[in-house]
Amino acid sequence: MAGRYKSDLKWSDVTPKRDYMNRRQLMAGAGALALGSIAGPAMASLGARKSNYGRGLELNTYEDITSYNNFYEFGTGKDDAKNNAGRLTTDPWSITVDGMVDKPGKYDLDDLTSGISLEERIYRFRCVEAWSMVVPWVGFELSDLLARVGVQSSAKYVAFETLVRPDEMIGQRRPVLDWPYREGLTLNEAMHPLTIMATGLYDEPIPNQNGAPIRLVVPWKYGFKSIKSIVRITLTDTRPPISWEMANPREYGFFSNVNPNVDHPRWSQATERKIGGGLFSKRVPTLMFNGYESEVAGLYAGMDLTKNF
């Protein structure tokens, strides 16, 4: 496959980072669309799809987003990922795609995403990493990648695995979880347009501590569902095991949708704090499906969301 298109410009040359940080512009909607175009002549000719996703949301700072992370492969502290992830080698990078697909194989990341990168958009998503935050991810829909490899009709789930490299990912030297980190979605969840593969945030490539070079983002679910540093994607007809459910099924279910009506066994999930406001920042009501109820509730029609948590 041909290599990925690389423009002379970054999308920040069209929409500078300072504009993203201007709350008045966000509230006015001047750049507060979830999906905006990437800079460059090829992107300009495509025409960006626009959406109300993220309108009126105040973004967290780059420092917030990259300094307070759950990434146990680098340690269990919120700042361990930033402190320890710099040693991770992310180039070259390959992803094995297997299971119920027409074109299984081990793909170089550039080859796997060749062409798809031209469809990249800016996604302003509420995300739950540890506390809640609003992140301007740069990425593309997972469904575009799955279409490239050909999903077979018998597939019902998409499973993911994170890299195992304990010489660089020092948290893997301890059996905190059963490595590799595993996650999974139903195929319907995976094909939803809000389910994206992120390769950057703001006008920067995605930092190591946030899941470089490519990670999943599922904004209506708790953050541990959005698996980082992906090296395997498997299509299957059986529900795949996921790391936190394997470790503690009483507290962590397969779906893990943000649901203020289902308490964690050790705390209430009815309210939340936004990262960046400090320990004593005001708690606000947690939104069903993290604020994306109108977009994704139909995926769970007829399902008992207290049982399937």
Stockholm file with secondary structure:
# STOCKHOLM 1.0

chainA/1-309         MAGRYKSDLKWSDVTPKRDYMNRRQLMAGAGALALGSIAGPAMASLGARKSNYGRGLELNTYEDITSYNNFYEFGTGKDDAKNNAGRLTTDPWSITVDGMVDKPGKYDLDDLTSGISLEERIYRFRCVEAWSMVVPWVGFELSDLLARVGVQSSAKYVAFETLVRPDEMIGQRRPVLDWPYREGLTLNEAMHPLTIMATGLYDEPIPNQNGAPIRLVVPWKYGFKSIKSIVRITLTDTRPPISWEMANPREYGFFSNVNPNVDHPRWSQATERKIGGGLFSKRVPTLMFNGYESEVAGLYAGMDLTKNF
#=GR chainA/1-309 SS CCCCCCCSSCGGGTSCHHHHTCHHHHHHTSSCCSSCCCSSHHHHHHCCCCCCTTTTCCCCCHHHHHHSCCCGGGCSSTTHHHHHGGGCCCSSCEEEEEESBSSCEEEEHHHHTTTGGGGCEEEEEEEESSSEEEEEEEEEEHHHHHHHHCBCTTCCEEEEEECCCTTTCGGGGSCSSCSSCEEEEEHHHHHSTTCEEEEEETTEECCGGGTTTCEEECTTBBGGGSCCSEEEEEEESSCCCCHHHHHCTTTCCSSCBCCTTSCBTTBCCSEECBTTSCTTCCCEECCGGGGTHHHHGGGGTTCCTTTCC
#=GC SS_cons         CCCCCCCSSCGGGTSCHHHHTCHHHHHHTSSCCSSCCCSSHHHHHHCCCCCCTTTTCCCCCHHHHHHSCCCGGGCSSTTHHHHHGGGCCCSSCEEEEEESBSSCEEEEHHHHTTTGGGGCEEEEEEEESSSEEEEEEEEEEHHHHHHHHCBCTTCCEEEEEECCCTTTCGGGGSCSSCSSCEEEEEHHHHHSTTCEEEEEETTEECCGGGTTTCEEECTTBBGGGSCCSEEEEEEESSCCCCHHHHHCTTTCCSSCBCCTTSCBTTBCCSEECBTTSCTTCCCEECCGGGGTHHHHGGGGTTCCTTTCC
//
